[in-house]
Amino acid sequence: METLTFEYRATRTIHQRSHVGVVGSGDLEVLLEPSSNGQAQITIRTGSEGFGDAWKAVLDRFFLVNDIAAKVTINDFGATPGVVNLRLAQALEVSQDVPHHQR
């Protein structure tokens, strides 16, 4: 088991938590929470050791476009970079949805 951490500067805020995905073969879960410190703080727990450079490349691309201030927790079970990007995009979309009772 390996734990990786990354930080990115951020200018945009999110307003609610989100949870997408599952910890299962070839997949991962992403938990995203609002943060007020002007940074994205990412913690990744993965059973696939030695892929820090690949994680950094995927996260660099995502947070270059999506500069959100958030605490992001990723629990990985061998997801590919494409799946990682998809789950991050899904979590961001869910975090921006306005609940029906607030519309």
JOZIKA-V612436 format. One record per helix or strand of 2 or more residues. SS is the DSSP state (alpha for helix, beta for strand). FROM is the first residue (numbers start at 0). LEN is the number of residues. Records with the same first field share a line. If there is no record, write none. Layout:
SS->FROM-LEN / FROM-LEN
This chain:
beta->1-8 / 11-2 / 17-4 / 26-8 / 38-8 / 67-10
alpha->51-14 / 80-16 / 99-3
